[in-house]
Amino acid sequence: MTLPPVDIVLIGRNEGARLVAGLASVLADGTARQVVYVDSGSTDDSVAEAVRAGATVVQLDMSMPFTAARARNEGFAALEAPELVQFIDGDCTLVPGYLEKARAFLAEHRRIGMVTGWRSEIHRNASLYNQLADFEWHRPAGEIMACGGDMLVRAKAFRAVGGFDPSVIAAEDDEFCTRLRKAGWQLHRIPEDMTRHDADTHRFSQWWKRAIRTGHGFAQVNALHPDYFATECRRVMIYGALLPLVFVAGLMIYLPVALLALAAYAFNYARTTQGLIREGLREGEAMRHASLITLSKIPNMIGLATYHWRKRRNAQMRIIEYK
């Protein structure tokens, strides 16, 4: 069976050595027919390195608000007659052999519009934040509702839903996947290593900003698709807004109420820890991860509120950078 060609779209901004490694991994794999790099206003040597590697370079018009969704769309538009397109973030490297397995899977399953694999962290133990990201990436294989930005998509499916929504500044991959499913396509994760990611997150402030961005994504995608991220938004409202208000009110009016709010957080932390242990994390690591997951509802709430404040004022949805 002749397999359809695969084209690559990488997106990035000031990724430096990470982009060089990503381009090298794609070229070394040898499967890709076309390689397009979309640059979002880099001030380092990213564009020059992409040209040197032989990629077609698209430089976004930075007079317009940048989003990863817009970058992926412009990368797709620069391809000539694509059939299968692998999107990769510029801070990732491609695992050798993955593209062959992924495109063979799509060739065998015509109703599947998108396939993804497993992403992992290159420097998993460099920080707690990297560990948490690595755990988030490794989800079960099989039919899925959505995935992150590294994905192999049928060009026909991409065109049918109009690509990514360029107005979505975070969780744009979830929003895109939701429209694919609503259009009748199935999405699948195969049990294969796909990409290695370099989160390069070492400071609490970076993690905090990333969590704010996540909350913004929850709110914006939920506004577009009320059936998606509904649970996440409810959880953020409870643990990021309601319980803090109850705690403060209890301190001012009746102390046992404040203690009750703290008990709710303690219960949530314990339940999260046990859940992470059941999923395979060692106890100490699970406890540390659970601390961040429990705390994350506060910055998530800031992101959720930011989205609704922007929407109320009809303001532009600008990206929230954490690196």
C-alpha positions as CSV (number, residue, x, y, z in Angstrom):
1,M,0.0,0.0,0.0
2,T,1.3,3.4,-1.0
3,L,1.2,5.7,2.0
4,P,0.2,9.4,1.5
5,P,3.0,12.0,1.8
6,V,3.5,13.8,5.1
7,D,4.4,17.5,5.4
8,I,5.6,19.3,8.5
9,V,4.6,22.6,10.0
10,L,6.8,23.9,12.9
11,I,5.9,27.0,14.8
12,G,8.1,29.0,17.1
13,R,9.4,32.2,18.6
14,N,13.0,32.7,19.9
15,E,13.4,28.9,20.5
16,G,17.1,29.1,19.7
17,A,18.9,25.7,20.1
18,R,15.5,24.0,20.6
19,L,14.4,25.0,17.1
20,V,17.7,23.8,15.6
21,A,17.3,20.5,17.3
22,G,13.7,20.2,16.1
23,L,14.5,21.0,12.5
24,A,17.4,18.5,12.6
25,S,15.2,15.7,14.0
26,V,12.6,16.3,11.2
27,L,15.3,16.2,8.5
28,A,17.0,13.2,10.0
29,D,13.8,11.3,10.0
30,G,13.5,11.6,6.2
31,T,9.8,11.1,6.0
32,A,8.6,14.6,5.5
33,R,8.1,15.9,1.9
34,Q,7.8,19.6,2.8
35,V,9.0,21.4,5.9
36,V,7.6,24.8,6.8
37,Y,8.7,26.9,9.7
38,V,6.4,29.7,10.9
39,D,8.2,32.4,12.9
40,S,6.3,34.7,15.3
41,G,8.6,37.7,15.5
42,S,11.8,36.1,16.8
43,T,14.7,38.3,17.7
44,D,17.3,35.5,17.8
45,D,18.7,33.5,14.8
46,S,15.6,31.3,14.4
47,V,14.8,32.5,10.9
48,A,18.4,32.2,9.7
49,E,18.6,28.7,11.2
50,A,15.4,27.5,9.5
51,V,16.7,28.8,6.2
52,R,20.0,27.1,6.7
53,A,18.2,23.8,7.4
54,G,16.3,24.1,4.1
55,A,12.8,24.8,5.6
56,T,10.4,27.2,3.9
57,V,10.0,30.1,6.3
58,V,6.8,32.1,6.9
59,Q,7.2,35.2,9.0
60,L,4.0,36.3,10.6
61,D,2.8,39.9,10.3
62,M,3.3,41.0,13.9
63,S,1.1,44.1,13.4
64,M,-1.7,41.6,14.0
65,P,-2.1,39.8,17.4
66,F,-0.1,36.6,17.4
67,T,-1.6,33.2,18.3
68,A,-0.3,29.7,17.8
69,A,-3.5,29.0,16.0
70,R,-2.8,31.7,13.4
71,A,0.8,30.4,13.0
72,R,-0.4,26.9,12.3
73,N,-3.0,28.1,9.8
74,E,-0.4,30.2,7.9
75,G,2.0,27.2,7.9
76,F,-0.7,25.0,6.4
77,A,-1.4,27.6,3.8
78,A,2.2,27.6,2.7
79,L,2.2,23.9,1.9
80,E,1.7,22.7,-1.7
81,A,-1.1,20.2,-2.1
82,P,-0.8,18.7,1.4
83,E,-2.5,15.4,2.3
84,L,-1.2,14.7,5.8
85,V,0.3,17.5,8.0
86,Q,2.3,17.0,11.1
87,F,2.2,20.1,13.4
88,I,5.1,20.4,15.8
89,D,5.9,23.1,18.3
90,G,9.3,24.7,17.8
91,D,10.6,23.5,21.3
92,C,10.1,19.8,20.3
93,T,12.1,17.2,18.5
94,L,10.5,14.4,16.5
95,V,11.1,10.8,17.6
96,P,12.5,8.7,14.7
97,G,10.1,6.4,13.1
98,Y,6.9,8.0,14.5
99,L,5.7,9.6,11.2
100,E,5.8,6.3,9.4
101,K,3.7,4.6,12.1
102,A,1.2,7.5,12.3
103,R,0.6,7.9,8.6
104,A,0.2,4.1,8.2
105,F,-2.4,4.2,11.0
106,L,-4.3,7.0,9.2
107,A,-4.1,5.1,5.9
108,E,-5.8,2.1,7.6
109,H,-8.5,4.1,9.4
110,R,-10.3,6.4,7.0
111,R,-12.7,7.8,9.6
112,I,-9.9,9.1,11.8
113,G,-9.1,12.7,11.0
114,M,-6.2,13.2,13.4
115,V,-3.7,11.0,15.1
116,T,-1.2,11.9,17.9
117,G,1.2,10.0,20.1
118,W,3.1,10.5,23.3
119,R,5.1,13.6,24.1
120,S,7.7,13.5,26.8
121,E,10.0,16.0,28.5
122,I,13.7,16.0,27.5
123,H,14.8,17.2,30.9
124,R,12.0,15.7,33.0
125,N,13.7,15.9,36.4
126,A,15.3,19.4,35.9
127,S,12.4,20.9,37.9
128,L,9.1,20.0,39.5
129,Y,7.4,22.0,36.8
130,N,9.0,19.9,34.1
131,Q,7.9,16.7,35.9
132,L,4.3,18.0,36.0
133,A,4.3,18.8,32.3
134,D,5.8,15.3,31.5
135,F,3.0,13.6,33.5
136,E,0.3,15.8,31.7
137,W,1.6,14.7,28.3
138,H,1.4,10.9,28.9
139,R,-2.3,10.2,28.5
140,P,-3.8,6.8,27.6
141,A,-3.8,5.6,24.0
142,G,-7.0,5.0,22.0
143,E,-9.9,7.2,20.9
144,I,-9.5,10.7,22.4
145,M,-11.5,14.0,22.7
146,A,-8.5,16.3,22.1
147,C,-4.7,16.5,22.3
148,G,-1.9,19.1,22.4
149,G,-0.4,20.9,19.5
150,D,1.7,18.0,18.2
151,M,-0.6,16.2,15.8
152,L,-0.9,14.5,12.4
153,V,-4.0,15.8,10.6
154,R,-5.6,14.9,7.3
155,A,-5.6,18.0,5.1
156,K,-9.1,17.2,4.1
157,A,-10.3,17.3,7.7
158,F,-8.3,20.5,8.4
159,R,-10.0,22.3,5.4
160,A,-13.4,21.0,6.3
161,V,-13.4,22.7,9.7
162,G,-11.6,25.8,8.6
163,G,-8.3,25.0,10.4
164,F,-7.5,26.5,13.8
165,D,-9.5,29.4,15.2
166,P,-6.9,32.3,15.3
167,S,-8.8,34.2,18.0
168,V,-8.2,31.5,20.6
169,I,-5.0,32.3,22.5
170,A,-4.7,29.1,24.6
171,A,-6.1,25.6,24.3
172,E,-6.5,26.3,20.6
173,D,-5.7,22.6,19.9
174,D,-8.6,21.5,22.2
175,E,-10.9,23.9,20.3
176,F,-9.7,22.6,16.9
177,C,-10.2,19.0,18.0
178,T,-13.7,19.7,19.3
179,R,-14.7,21.0,15.8
180,L,-13.1,17.9,14.2
181,R,-15.2,15.6,16.4
182,K,-18.4,17.7,15.8
183,A,-17.7,17.4,12.0
184,G,-17.8,13.6,12.4
185,W,-14.1,12.8,12.5
186,Q,-12.6,10.4,15.1
187,L,-9.4,11.3,16.9
188,H,-6.9,8.8,18.1
189,R,-3.7,8.5,20.2
190,I,-1.4,5.6,19.2
191,P,0.9,4.1,21.9
192,E,4.0,5.4,20.3
193,D,6.6,8.1,21.3
194,M,6.0,11.1,19.1
195,T,8.0,14.1,20.2
196,R,10.4,15.2,23.0
197,H,9.6,18.6,24.5
198,D,11.8,21.1,26.3
199,A,9.5,22.9,28.7
200,D,12.5,24.8,30.2
201,T,10.4,25.8,33.2
202,H,12.4,26.4,36.3
203,R,10.7,29.2,38.2
204,F,7.5,29.4,40.1
205,S,6.6,32.6,38.2
206,Q,6.7,30.7,34.9
207,W,4.5,28.0,36.1
208,W,2.1,30.6,37.6
209,K,1.8,32.4,34.2
210,R,1.3,29.2,32.4
211,A,-1.6,28.3,34.8
212,I,-3.2,31.7,34.2
213,R,-3.0,31.0,30.4
214,T,-4.6,27.6,31.0
215,G,-7.5,29.2,32.9
216,H,-8.0,31.7,30.0
217,G,-8.1,28.7,27.6
218,F,-10.7,26.9,29.7
219,A,-13.0,30.0,29.6
220,Q,-12.5,30.9,26.0
221,V,-13.0,27.4,24.6
222,N,-16.0,26.8,27.0
223,A,-17.6,30.0,25.7
224,L,-17.3,28.6,22.1
225,H,-18.3,25.0,23.1
226,P,-20.3,24.9,26.3
227,D,-20.1,21.2,26.5
228,Y,-16.3,21.3,26.7
229,F,-14.2,22.3,29.7
230,A,-17.4,22.7,31.7
231,T,-16.1,20.6,34.5
232,E,-12.8,22.4,34.6
233,C,-14.5,25.8,34.7
234,R,-16.8,24.7,37.6
235,R,-13.8,23.3,39.5
236,V,-11.9,26.6,39.0
237,M,-14.9,28.6,40.2
238,I,-15.2,26.5,43.3
239,Y,-11.5,26.3,44.3
240,G,-10.3,29.5,42.8
241,A,-13.1,31.9,43.7
242,L,-15.8,30.5,46.0
243,L,-13.6,28.8,48.7
244,P,-11.1,31.8,48.9
245,L,-14.1,34.1,49.4
246,V,-15.5,31.7,52.1
247,F,-12.1,31.6,53.8
248,V,-11.7,35.4,53.9
249,A,-15.3,35.9,55.1
250,G,-14.8,33.3,57.8
251,L,-11.7,35.1,59.0
252,M,-13.7,38.3,59.3
253,I,-17.0,36.9,60.6
254,Y,-16.7,33.3,62.0
255,L,-13.4,31.4,62.2
256,P,-14.8,27.9,61.9
257,V,-16.1,28.7,58.4
258,A,-12.6,29.7,57.4
259,L,-11.3,26.4,58.8
260,L,-14.0,24.5,56.8
261,A,-12.7,26.1,53.6
262,L,-9.2,25.0,54.5
263,A,-10.5,21.5,55.1
264,A,-12.0,21.5,51.6
265,Y,-8.6,22.3,50.1
266,A,-6.9,19.6,52.3
267,F,-9.5,17.0,51.1
268,N,-8.9,18.0,47.5
269,Y,-5.2,17.8,47.9
270,A,-5.4,14.3,49.5
271,R,-7.8,13.0,46.8
272,T,-5.5,14.4,44.0
273,T,-2.5,12.8,45.6
274,Q,-4.2,9.4,45.8
275,G,-5.3,9.7,42.2
276,L,-1.8,10.5,41.0
277,I,-0.4,7.5,42.9
278,R,-3.0,5.3,41.2
279,E,-1.9,6.6,37.9
280,G,1.7,5.5,38.6
281,L,3.5,8.3,40.3
282,R,5.6,7.6,43.4
283,E,4.2,8.9,46.7
284,G,6.6,11.8,47.2
285,E,6.3,13.0,43.6
286,A,2.6,12.6,43.7
287,M,2.4,14.8,46.8
288,R,4.5,17.5,45.2
289,H,2.5,17.4,42.0
290,A,-0.8,17.5,43.9
291,S,0.4,20.7,45.7
292,L,0.8,22.5,42.4
293,I,-2.5,21.1,41.0
294,T,-4.4,22.2,44.0
295,L,-2.8,25.7,44.0
296,S,-3.3,26.0,40.2
297,K,-7.0,26.8,40.6
298,I,-6.0,30.3,41.9
299,P,-4.0,31.4,38.7
300,N,-6.6,29.4,36.6
301,M,-9.3,31.7,38.1
302,I,-7.2,34.8,37.2
303,G,-7.0,33.5,33.6
304,L,-10.8,32.8,33.5
305,A,-11.6,36.2,34.9
306,T,-9.2,37.8,32.4
307,Y,-11.0,36.2,29.5
308,H,-14.4,37.4,30.7
309,W,-13.1,40.9,31.5
310,R,-11.7,41.1,27.9
311,K,-14.8,39.8,26.4
312,R,-17.0,42.2,28.4
313,R,-14.8,45.1,27.2
314,N,-14.6,43.7,23.6
315,A,-10.8,43.8,24.0
316,Q,-8.3,41.8,22.0
317,M,-7.4,38.4,23.2
318,R,-3.7,38.7,23.5
319,I,-1.4,35.8,24.3
320,I,-0.2,35.2,27.9
321,E,3.5,34.4,27.7
322,Y,5.2,32.4,30.4
323,K,8.8,32.0,29.0
